[in-house]
Amino acid sequence: MQKYISFDRMITPTIIKILFWIGVVGSIISGLGMIISGFSSYYGSGAQVFMGFMVIVVGPLITRVYCELLIVFFKMQESLVEIRNQLEKQQNDNL
């Protein structure tokens, strides 16, 4: 509990994973909505159906890349904390 209070342990990477799945579901639902809307439309339905398929395919991919970029920042923070701890340990061993 002390690690969470002092911000030594981050909870945001877990939240980012949840947001990823919400983004995937949102992309699929909006893509299906576009496809259904395209089939019921008289004018421009082919383009709308195509865009719906593109949203279903590309939406989760873009969501994944965005979430990975966010997680990279937290991995860098974890690595920096580990380096700091090792340097502190070496300083204490030298004394």
Contact map, one row per residue, 1 for C-alpha under 8 A:
11111000000000000000000000000000000000000000000000000000000000000000000000000000000000000000000
11111100000000000000000000000000000000000000000000000000000000000000000000000000000000000000000
11111111100000000000000000000000000000000000000000000000000000000000000000000000000000000000000
11111111111000000000000000000000000000000000000000000000000000000000000000000000000000000000000
11111111000000000000000000000000000000000000000000000000000000000000000000000000000000000000000
01111111100000000000000000000000000000000000000000000000000000000000000000000000000000000000000
00111111110000000000000000000000000000000000000000000000000000000000000000000000000000000000000
00111111110000000000000000000000000000000000000000000000000000000000000000000000000000000000000
00110111111000000000000000000000000000000000000000000000000000000000000000000000000000000000000
00010011111110000000000000000000000000000000000000000000000000000000000001000000000000000000000
00010000111111100000000000000000000000000000000000000000000000000000000000000000000000000000000
00000000011111110000000000000000000000000000000000000000000000000000000000000000000000000000000
00000000011111111000000000000000000000000000000000000000000000000000001001000000000000000000000
00000000001111111100000000000000000000000000000000000000000000000000000000000000000000000000000
00000000001111111110000000000000000000000000000000000000000000000000000000000000000000000000000
00000000000111111111000000000000000000000000000000000000000000000010011000000000000000000000000
00000000000011111111100000000000000000000000000000000000000000000010000000000000000000000000000
00000000000001111111110000000000000000000000000000000000000000000000000000000000000000000000000
00000000000000111111111000000000000000000000000000000000000000000000000000000000000000000000000
00000000000000011111111100000000000000000000000000000000000000110010000000000000000000000000000
00000000000000001111111110000000000000000000000000000000000000000000000000000000000000000000000
00000000000000000111111111000000000000000000000000000000000000000000000000000000000000000000000
00000000000000000011111111100000000000000000000000000000001100100000000000000000000000000000000
00000000000000000001111111110000000000000000000000000000001100100000000000000000000000000000000
00000000000000000000111111111000000000000000000000000000000000000000000000000000000000000000000
00000000000000000000011111111100000000000000000000000000000000000000000000000000000000000000000
00000000000000000000001111111110000000000000000000000011001100000000000000000000000000000000000
00000000000000000000000111111111000000000000000000000011001100000000000000000000000000000000000
00000000000000000000000011111111100000000000000000000000000000000000000000000000000000000000000
00000000000000000000000001111111110000000000000000010011000000000000000000000000000000000000000
00000000000000000000000000111111111000000000000000111111000000000000000000000000000000000000000
00000000000000000000000000011111111100000000000000011001000000000000000000000000000000000000000
00000000000000000000000000001111111110000000000000010000000000000000000000000000000000000000000
00000000000000000000000000000111111111000000000110110000000000000000000000000000000000000000000
00000000000000000000000000000011111111100000000111111000000000000000000000000000000000000000000
00000000000000000000000000000001111111110000000010000000000000000000000000000000000000000000000
00000000000000000000000000000000111111111000100110000000000000000000000000000000000000000000000
00000000000000000000000000000000011111111101111110000000000000000000000000000000000000000000000
00000000000000000000000000000000001111111100110010000000000000000000000000000000000000000000000
00000000000000000000000000000000000111111100100000000000000000000000000000000000000000000000000
00000000000000000000000000000000000011111111100000000000000000000000000000000000000000000000000
00000000000000000000000000000000000001111111100000000000000000000000000000000000000000000000000
00000000000000000000000000000000000000001111100000000000000000000000000000000000000000000000000
00000000000000000000000000000000000001001111111100000000000000000000000000000000000000000000000
00000000000000000000000000000000000011111111111110000000000000000000000000000000000000000000000
00000000000000000000000000000000000001100001111111000000000000000000000000000000000000000000000
00000000000000000000000000000000000001000001111111100000000000000000000000000000000000000000000
00000000000000000000000000000000011011000001111111110000000000000000000000000000000000000000000
00000000000000000000000000000000011111100000111111111000000000000000000000000000000000000000000
00000000000000000000000000000000001000000000011111111100000000000000000000000000000000000000000
00000000000000000000000000000010011000000000001111111110000000000000000000000000000000000000000
00000000000000000000000000000111111000000000000111111111000000000000000000000000000000000000000
00000000000000000000000000000011001000000000000011111111100000000000000000000000000000000000000
00000000000000000000000000000010000000000000000001111111111000000000000000000000000000000000000
00000000000000000000000000110110000000000000000000111111111000000000000000000000000000000000000
00000000000000000000000000110111000000000000000000011111111100000000000000000000000000000000000
00000000000000000000000000000000000000000000000000001111111110000000000000000000000000000000000
00000000000000000000000000000000000000000000000000000111111111000000000000000000000000000000000
00000000000000000000001100110000000000000000000000000111111111100000000000000000000000000000000
00000000000000000000001100110000000000000000000000000001111111110000000000000000000000000000000
00000000000000000000000000000000000000000000000000000000111111111000000000000000000000000000000
00000000000000000000000000000000000000000000000000000000011111111100000000000000000000000000000
00000000000000000001001100000000000000000000000000000000001111111110000000000000000000000000000
00000000000000000001000000000000000000000000000000000000000111111111000000000000000000000000000
00000000000000000000000000000000000000000000000000000000000011111111100000000000000000000000000
00000000000000000000000000000000000000000000000000000000000001111111110000000000000000000000000
00000000000000011001000000000000000000000000000000000000000000111111111000000000000000000000000
00000000000000000000000000000000000000000000000000000000000000011111111100000000000000000000000
00000000000000000000000000000000000000000000000000000000000000001111111110000000000000000000000
00000000000000010000000000000000000000000000000000000000000000000111111111000000000000000000000
00000000000010010000000000000000000000000000000000000000000000000011111111100000000000000000000
00000000000000000000000000000000000000000000000000000000000000000001111111110000000000000000000
00000000000000000000000000000000000000000000000000000000000000000000111111111000000000000000000
00000000010010000000000000000000000000000000000000000000000000000000011111111100000000000000000
00000000000000000000000000000000000000000000000000000000000000000000001111111110000000000000000
00000000000000000000000000000000000000000000000000000000000000000000000111111111000000000000000
00000000000000000000000000000000000000000000000000000000000000000000000011111111100000000000000
00000000000000000000000000000000000000000000000000000000000000000000000001111111110000000000000
00000000000000000000000000000000000000000000000000000000000000000000000000111111111000000000000
00000000000000000000000000000000000000000000000000000000000000000000000000011111111100000000000
00000000000000000000000000000000000000000000000000000000000000000000000000001111111110000000000
00000000000000000000000000000000000000000000000000000000000000000000000000000111111111000000000
00000000000000000000000000000000000000000000000000000000000000000000000000000011111111100000000
00000000000000000000000000000000000000000000000000000000000000000000000000000001111111110000000
00000000000000000000000000000000000000000000000000000000000000000000000000000000111111111000000
00000000000000000000000000000000000000000000000000000000000000000000000000000000011111111100000
00000000000000000000000000000000000000000000000000000000000000000000000000000000001111111110000
00000000000000000000000000000000000000000000000000000000000000000000000000000000000111111111000
00000000000000000000000000000000000000000000000000000000000000000000000000000000000011111111100
00000000000000000000000000000000000000000000000000000000000000000000000000000000000001111111110
00000000000000000000000000000000000000000000000000000000000000000000000000000000000000111111111
00000000000000000000000000000000000000000000000000000000000000000000000000000000000000011111111
00000000000000000000000000000000000000000000000000000000000000000000000000000000000000001111111
00000000000000000000000000000000000000000000000000000000000000000000000000000000000000000111111
00000000000000000000000000000000000000000000000000000000000000000000000000000000000000000011111
